[in-house]
Amino acid sequence: MHPIVLLKKGREVPLRRRHPWIFSGAILRLEGDPHDGDRVSICDHQEQPLGWGHFHDGSILVKLISFGPEAPSDEPIREALRHAWALRQRLGYGPAAQTTGFRLVHGEGDHLPGLIIDIYEGTAVFQAHSIGMYRERELIVRSLLALEGLNIQHVFDKSRSTLPPEFAKTIRDGYLHGGETETRFSEHGIPFLAQWDGGQKTGFFLDQRENRLLLQRYAREKTVLNAFSYSGGFSVYALLGQATHVTSVDVSGKALTLLEENLEISGAPRDRHTTVQADVLHYLRDHETLWDIVILDPPAFAKSKNKRHQAVQGYKRLNAMGMNRVKPGGLLFTFSCSQVVDSQLFRDTITAAALDAGRQAKILHVLSQGPDHPVNLVLPETSYLKGLVLEIR
């Protein structure tokens, strides 16, 4: 018998709309003494079953896996994984496709709250953002291996950095299936290397795939500055798009080593590329060079609402400096992956940056994450990546 969470009268309405989160203020009472990560059944105040999910003692008390009267079981997780793989095949991703690096599961966007799975050729990188999903890892590995046509040989667990700190102390990252393996994958036919063991995110910024392709269209005979370059995705696309020169700047020497390897395996012309290890803000401040295209793709400036004002000021300062490094008539590709900075606030911040820089700007493209990072309509938080392409005068 699974523990039961009973809701106050009227608090079942969001669940009727398939909202997957239950907040602590909606709880009438708990039955069965649930612990963090337990599967729990959800009932309304009249004890009618509404679904089941994973329990966690916090502001979001339950994240739902299934809606309906059925008791908790393995099947909804297996079925959600099958649907996720079918969607990626429709999008043209997979081991026999031009793109073999993609996100298979995007949390609530694929109706598996607390779970990220990224695919790099024959390796799946598993990342749990909840104790409940971490405890489902054996089921998830078995289900991944059973997905027809996905051909997974290795599963790497990279959950330690994304789980609650006290729980994270009790676990280690490592292989759940298979072992050390080649980290190469392809994106639109371009080979890259991922770095899931010790690198950022799950090893590569897969969410920028379509935005890199857009940059390639604009890069011909242009000079490009790729700030916060990490492993060089934008740099490779710009060079293959026949940019006259690309400068990549990042503070991490480890990331720049991976960038150099990606330039090598992709066949990008390295004689038209310069690698700079530096703090981006210092680099923009200390150099007077102007580029045809400037790319600003910083890490998240804020991960909580109480840091939002500080993040907005940071984005404004960075973008004002970036705009002043763009030639008249050139382009600025600018991004924010901070969930607490929504699309309107991001646009307002970029507007303020243009005023501070004394530059005129017009929006050419509004960008977001790729389609393998689907957005749950009732949960706007699943749309986290904001981007604009601006013409700067």
Secondary structure, 3 states (H helix, E strand, C coil): CCCEEEECCCCCHHHHCCCCEEEHHHEEEEECCCCCCCEEEEECCCCCEEEEEEECCCCEEEEEEEECCCCCCCHHHHHHHHHHHHHHHHCCECCCCCECEEEEEEHHHHCCCCEEEEEECCEEEEEECCHHHHHCHHHHHHHHHHCCCCCCCEEEECCCCCCCHHHHCCCCCEEEECCCCCCEEEECCEEEECCCCCCCCCCCCHHHHHHHHHHHHHCCCCEEEEECCCCCHHHHHHHHCCCCEEEEEECCHHHHHHHHHHHHHHCCCHHHEEEEECCHHHHHHHCCCCEEEEEECCCCCCCCHHHHHHHHHHHHHHHHHHHCCEEEEEEEEEEECCCCCCHHHHHHHHHHHHHHHCCCEEEEEEECCCCCCCCCCCCHHHCCCEEEEEEEC
